[in-house]
Amino acid sequence: MDNESRKAPQMEPLKTAHGDVVLIHYDADNHPFGVQTRTGPHGPTKHYGTDYFDFVWSRRFGCSYFHESGGGPLTPVVVFRDDWKPTLWAAACVEFNDEKGASIENLAALGWTRLPAPLANPFEGAIEGRCEYCEICNDWLPDDSLCAHLFEDERFGEVVGPGNAESIAHAKDEVLAAVRRLGCARTLRRGLPKGHAVWDDGVFGVTVGPSRSCGRSFPAEIERDTPAEVGLRWLCALGVKTTKANAAVLAWLDELIAEQDARRASGEACYVVCENRYAKPRRSELMSWDDAHAYVQRLSPKEWKARGGVWIARVVKSVARKEAA
């Protein structure tokens, strides 16, 4: 910063392809994170406006990404007397006021660092586009190059995943839809506490799409743009570093398994033995869990091999849900 602070003072707006820059906020690593450009003069009053640009630095890609985030009239920057002590450059046309509207001339007295000149053109070398922050990678990633901990929920156009802590609280229904579809509650519950990435366990080597396998351990089809598909992508994003999401999923699995245990112990006749997870063709009528389990135990290895395995499925409104994995 010392070398940069000895640049020749520049008080006029910085001319760029995106407008005349009048204010740049820098982060602790001297990367811009907030930029204002001046527009105008406008109308009979010859007043000026401003456009706001948000910047983020991506360590993975070694550059800044930016997007226009708003605009309005060019008004004084309000200086709040709090713990935020920014480093910035501002052209002479930018005024600074306190919370009561009184002009502030000496920013340094408040702990703010005002550079005499911009460190560089903030738009030069930067890429226009939006980014998402991954808490696990501790980095900003462009929407078209997300990490393994984030993905787009195409139903709503939102980026979710274990790397977005806010989205974890809303993922329960989707995750359990996938678990029910795959019938993997108990296998997943056994594997996650070990701290292994689920794809390394050979549980979910998954490609989502019509008529494609969802893993050699759990053959099934997952339709696109459904809660189950989103939940499956959540499961595939889990790994050794996704500790918050893992803890949430384990709690959801415990709830689901408790429901399954209560239903199995009740003797309710809602299970069938079948040759695939859709309960077609069935090899039995509706029966209790204990009866279905005993039926499967009586099958010979030859019968298992001839049919590629058999499943116990729960029938709910003509939809089978495999619980035996």
PLY file of the C-alpha trace (Angstrom):
ply
format ascii 1.0
element vertex 325
property float x
property float y
property float z
element edge 324
property int vertex1
property int vertex2
end_header
0.00 0.00 0.00
2.87 2.39 0.74
4.20 2.20 -2.82
0.72 2.66 -4.21
0.04 5.62 -1.93
2.92 7.51 -3.54
1.14 7.58 -6.91
0.48 11.01 -8.36
-2.84 12.25 -6.96
-5.85 11.83 -9.21
-8.92 13.82 -8.27
-10.77 13.60 -11.57
-13.04 10.62 -12.38
-11.26 7.62 -13.86
-12.38 7.07 -17.46
-13.32 3.44 -18.20
-15.42 1.51 -20.70
-18.10 1.14 -18.02
-18.29 4.80 -17.14
-16.41 7.43 -15.16
-15.32 5.80 -11.90
-15.64 8.15 -8.92
-15.36 5.78 -5.95
-13.58 2.47 -5.33
-13.66 0.48 -2.09
-10.83 -2.04 -1.58
-10.68 -5.15 0.56
-7.77 -6.13 2.80
-5.92 -7.62 -0.21
-6.37 -4.45 -2.30
-9.01 -6.02 -4.54
-11.97 -3.77 -5.40
-15.27 -4.85 -3.91
-17.45 -1.79 -4.50
-17.23 0.66 -7.41
-19.36 3.67 -8.33
-19.39 5.35 -11.71
-20.84 8.78 -12.46
-23.47 9.27 -15.13
-24.81 12.48 -16.63
-25.29 15.33 -16.51
-29.02 14.61 -16.87
-31.98 16.80 -17.71
-32.45 20.53 -17.48
-30.87 20.62 -14.03
-27.71 18.96 -15.31
-27.64 16.66 -12.28
-25.42 13.60 -12.01
-26.34 10.02 -11.24
-24.34 6.98 -10.26
-24.21 3.28 -11.10
-23.08 0.75 -8.51
-20.96 -2.30 -9.30
-20.27 -5.18 -6.91
-16.88 -6.88 -7.25
-15.63 -10.16 -5.81
-12.23 -11.82 -6.08
-12.06 -15.48 -7.07
-8.92 -17.16 -5.79
-9.52 -20.21 -7.97
-9.60 -18.18 -11.17
-7.25 -15.39 -10.06
-9.41 -12.48 -11.16
-12.28 -10.23 -10.16
-15.89 -10.72 -11.23
-18.36 -7.86 -11.24
-21.97 -7.02 -11.98
-24.03 -3.86 -11.89
-26.08 -3.89 -8.72
-28.03 -0.63 -8.84
-27.99 3.08 -9.43
-29.43 6.40 -8.41
-28.56 10.05 -7.90
-25.03 11.01 -6.97
-25.38 11.76 -3.26
-22.85 12.14 -0.44
-21.39 8.95 1.01
-22.64 8.49 4.56
-19.85 7.72 7.02
-20.99 5.65 9.98
-18.94 5.76 13.16
-18.52 2.02 13.64
-15.76 -0.58 13.44
-15.62 -0.58 9.63
-12.42 1.19 8.56
-12.30 0.95 4.76
-9.62 1.78 2.26
-10.92 3.72 -0.71
-10.23 6.15 -3.49
-12.71 8.89 -4.30
-12.73 11.62 -6.92
-13.10 15.23 -5.81
-16.80 15.23 -6.78
-17.61 12.66 -4.08
-18.72 14.17 -0.79
-18.72 12.48 2.62
-21.27 13.24 5.32
-21.85 11.89 8.80
-25.13 10.33 9.88
-26.60 13.76 10.60
-25.71 15.14 7.17
-22.73 17.24 8.27
-19.78 17.29 5.87
-16.66 15.29 6.78
-13.35 16.57 5.48
-10.89 14.40 7.40
-11.63 10.71 6.84
-8.32 9.69 8.37
-9.49 10.98 11.76
-12.19 8.28 11.63
-9.74 5.55 10.69
-10.62 5.55 6.99
-7.80 5.34 4.46
-8.30 7.54 1.39
-5.82 6.83 -1.38
-4.62 9.71 -3.55
-5.19 7.69 -6.74
-6.83 4.44 -7.84
-4.63 1.37 -7.58
-5.73 0.46 -11.11
-8.71 0.49 -13.44
-11.00 -1.92 -11.52
-12.65 -3.17 -14.73
-9.37 -4.03 -16.46
-8.87 -7.79 -16.34
-12.17 -8.29 -14.50
-14.96 -10.48 -15.88
-18.59 -9.41 -15.90
-20.79 -12.01 -14.29
-22.30 -13.13 -11.03
-20.58 -15.35 -8.48
-21.62 -17.50 -5.56
-19.70 -17.87 -2.32
-18.79 -21.35 -1.10
-18.21 -21.48 2.64
-16.30 -24.73 2.33
-13.90 -23.51 -0.37
-13.87 -20.01 1.19
-13.98 -18.60 -2.30
-16.21 -16.92 -4.86
-17.06 -19.02 -7.91
-18.74 -17.84 -11.13
-22.19 -19.25 -11.78
-20.96 -21.21 -14.79
-17.98 -22.78 -12.95
-19.23 -23.77 -9.50
-17.35 -26.07 -7.18
-18.47 -29.54 -6.09
-20.28 -28.10 -3.05
-22.71 -25.92 -5.03
-25.17 -26.52 -7.85
-28.13 -24.79 -9.47
-31.63 -25.83 -8.55
-33.02 -25.36 -12.04
-36.59 -25.36 -10.79
-36.09 -21.95 -9.21
-32.82 -20.72 -10.69
-31.17 -20.70 -7.26
-27.70 -21.92 -6.32
-27.83 -24.31 -3.38
-25.72 -27.03 -1.83
-23.58 -27.79 1.22
-21.40 -24.77 0.44
-24.38 -22.45 0.99
-25.24 -22.64 4.68
-28.54 -20.82 4.25
-29.81 -23.42 1.81
-29.14 -26.36 4.16
-32.16 -25.52 6.29
-34.44 -25.79 3.25
-33.05 -29.01 1.75
-34.71 -31.59 3.99
-37.68 -32.43 1.77
-35.54 -32.79 -1.35
-32.87 -34.91 0.37
-35.43 -37.26 1.90
-37.25 -37.52 -1.45
-34.00 -38.82 -2.97
-33.32 -41.15 -0.05
-36.80 -42.64 -0.29
-36.46 -42.98 -4.05
-33.14 -44.79 -3.73
-34.02 -46.69 -0.56
-30.66 -45.87 0.95
-31.49 -44.40 4.37
-29.66 -47.00 6.42
-26.68 -47.40 4.09
-26.20 -43.64 3.97
-26.62 -43.39 7.74
-23.86 -45.94 8.21
-21.51 -44.27 5.76
-21.72 -40.57 6.56
-20.37 -40.71 10.14
-17.16 -42.26 8.81
-16.27 -38.95 7.20
-15.90 -40.38 3.70
-17.18 -38.62 0.62
-20.20 -40.62 -0.45
-18.96 -40.92 -4.03
-15.73 -42.47 -2.75
-17.74 -45.11 -0.93
-19.15 -46.32 -4.24
-22.65 -45.42 -3.08
-23.49 -42.61 -5.48
-21.52 -42.69 -8.71
-24.41 -40.74 -10.16
-25.51 -39.37 -13.48
-28.93 -37.80 -13.24
-31.30 -38.15 -16.15
-34.00 -40.26 -17.71
-33.10 -43.93 -18.11
-29.70 -43.56 -16.46
-28.28 -45.39 -13.49
-28.13 -43.60 -10.18
-25.26 -45.70 -8.87
-24.16 -49.28 -8.97
-25.33 -49.82 -5.40
-28.78 -48.32 -5.91
-30.10 -48.72 -9.47
-32.98 -46.37 -10.12
-34.17 -43.63 -12.38
-34.44 -40.05 -11.17
-36.57 -37.70 -13.22
-35.18 -34.26 -13.96
-36.50 -31.11 -12.28
-38.02 -33.01 -9.38
-37.36 -32.77 -5.63
-35.69 -36.18 -5.79
-33.19 -34.98 -8.40
-32.27 -31.94 -6.31
-31.93 -34.16 -3.24
-29.74 -36.58 -5.15
-27.43 -33.75 -6.17
-27.27 -32.73 -2.51
-26.20 -36.24 -1.57
-23.55 -36.27 -4.29
-22.15 -32.97 -2.97
-21.55 -34.35 0.52
-17.97 -35.09 1.50
-15.42 -35.00 4.27
-15.48 -31.19 4.45
-19.25 -30.67 4.36
-19.59 -31.08 8.12
-22.61 -28.79 8.62
-24.59 -30.43 5.83
-23.54 -33.91 6.96
-24.84 -33.22 10.48
-28.16 -31.98 9.10
-28.56 -34.99 6.80
-27.75 -37.40 9.63
-30.48 -35.83 11.77
-32.98 -36.14 8.91
-31.99 -39.76 8.34
-32.48 -40.54 12.03
-36.02 -39.15 11.82
-36.77 -41.15 8.68
-35.33 -44.37 10.07
-37.33 -43.94 13.29
-40.49 -43.63 11.18
-39.53 -46.76 9.25
-38.82 -48.72 12.43
-42.18 -47.76 13.93
-44.01 -48.76 10.75
-42.17 -52.06 10.50
-42.90 -52.89 14.14
-46.58 -52.04 13.72
-47.23 -55.06 11.52
-48.89 -52.92 8.87
-49.33 -54.89 5.64
-47.88 -52.34 3.23
-44.81 -54.14 1.88
-44.24 -56.30 -1.17
-41.29 -58.33 -2.41
-40.47 -57.33 -5.97
-37.86 -57.71 -8.68
-37.21 -53.99 -9.01
-37.82 -50.91 -6.97
-41.09 -50.05 -8.73
-42.82 -53.15 -7.25
-43.40 -54.58 -10.72
-43.35 -57.48 -11.17
-44.33 -58.33 -7.64
-43.36 -61.61 -6.11
-45.77 -61.32 -3.22
-49.00 -59.76 -2.06
-49.03 -56.98 0.54
-47.58 -58.22 3.79
-45.96 -57.00 6.99
-42.26 -56.18 7.16
-41.44 -59.31 9.16
-43.26 -61.53 6.66
-41.62 -59.80 3.70
-38.18 -60.11 5.27
-38.76 -63.81 6.00
-39.88 -64.30 2.39
-36.65 -62.81 1.08
-34.56 -64.92 3.45
-36.08 -68.08 2.00
-35.00 -67.25 -1.56
-32.06 -69.27 -2.81
-28.84 -67.61 -4.09
-29.77 -68.90 -7.55
-33.05 -67.01 -7.45
-31.28 -63.83 -6.29
-28.73 -64.05 -9.08
-31.28 -64.88 -11.78
-33.21 -61.72 -11.05
-30.30 -59.43 -10.24
-31.54 -59.13 -6.67
-34.89 -58.52 -5.06
-36.27 -55.67 -2.99
-38.76 -55.11 -0.25
-40.80 -52.09 -1.23
-43.40 -50.13 0.66
-46.51 -49.43 -1.40
-48.06 -46.02 -0.88
-50.84 -44.99 -3.26
-49.45 -47.35 -5.89
-45.94 -45.90 -5.55
-43.29 -48.24 -4.22
-40.63 -46.96 -1.85
-37.70 -49.25 -1.18
-36.68 -49.39 2.46
-34.50 -52.45 2.64
-31.15 -51.04 1.45
0 1
1 2
2 3
3 4
4 5
5 6
6 7
7 8
8 9
9 10
10 11
11 12
12 13
13 14
14 15
15 16
16 17
17 18
18 19
19 20
20 21
21 22
22 23
23 24
24 25
25 26
26 27
27 28
28 29
29 30
30 31
31 32
32 33
33 34
34 35
35 36
36 37
37 38
38 39
39 40
40 41
41 42
42 43
43 44
44 45
45 46
46 47
47 48
48 49
49 50
50 51
51 52
52 53
53 54
54 55
55 56
56 57
57 58
58 59
59 60
60 61
61 62
62 63
63 64
64 65
65 66
66 67
67 68
68 69
69 70
70 71
71 72
72 73
73 74
74 75
75 76
76 77
77 78
78 79
79 80
80 81
81 82
82 83
83 84
84 85
85 86
86 87
87 88
88 89
89 90
90 91
91 92
92 93
93 94
94 95
95 96
96 97
97 98
98 99
99 100
100 101
101 102
102 103
103 104
104 105
105 106
106 107
107 108
108 109
109 110
110 111
111 112
112 113
113 114
114 115
115 116
116 117
117 118
118 119
119 120
120 121
121 122
122 123
123 124
124 125
125 126
126 127
127 128
128 129
129 130
130 131
131 132
132 133
133 134
134 135
135 136
136 137
137 138
138 139
139 140
140 141
141 142
142 143
143 144
144 145
145 146
146 147
147 148
148 149
149 150
150 151
151 152
152 153
153 154
154 155
155 156
156 157
157 158
158 159
159 160
160 161
161 162
162 163
163 164
164 165
165 166
166 167
167 168
168 169
169 170
170 171
171 172
172 173
173 174
174 175
175 176
176 177
177 178
178 179
179 180
180 181
181 182
182 183
183 184
184 185
185 186
186 187
187 188
188 189
189 190
190 191
191 192
192 193
193 194
194 195
195 196
196 197
197 198
198 199
199 200
200 201
201 202
202 203
203 204
204 205
205 206
206 207
207 208
208 209
209 210
210 211
211 212
212 213
213 214
214 215
215 216
216 217
217 218
218 219
219 220
220 221
221 222
222 223
223 224
224 225
225 226
226 227
227 228
228 229
229 230
230 231
231 232
232 233
233 234
234 235
235 236
236 237
237 238
238 239
239 240
240 241
241 242
242 243
243 244
244 245
245 246
246 247
247 248
248 249
249 250
250 251
251 252
252 253
253 254
254 255
255 256
256 257
257 258
258 259
259 260
260 261
261 262
262 263
263 264
264 265
265 266
266 267
267 268
268 269
269 270
270 271
271 272
272 273
273 274
274 275
275 276
276 277
277 278
278 279
279 280
280 281
281 282
282 283
283 284
284 285
285 286
286 287
287 288
288 289
289 290
290 291
291 292
292 293
293 294
294 295
295 296
296 297
297 298
298 299
299 300
300 301
301 302
302 303
303 304
304 305
305 306
306 307
307 308
308 309
309 310
310 311
311 312
312 313
313 314
314 315
315 316
316 317
317 318
318 319
319 320
320 321
321 322
322 323
323 324
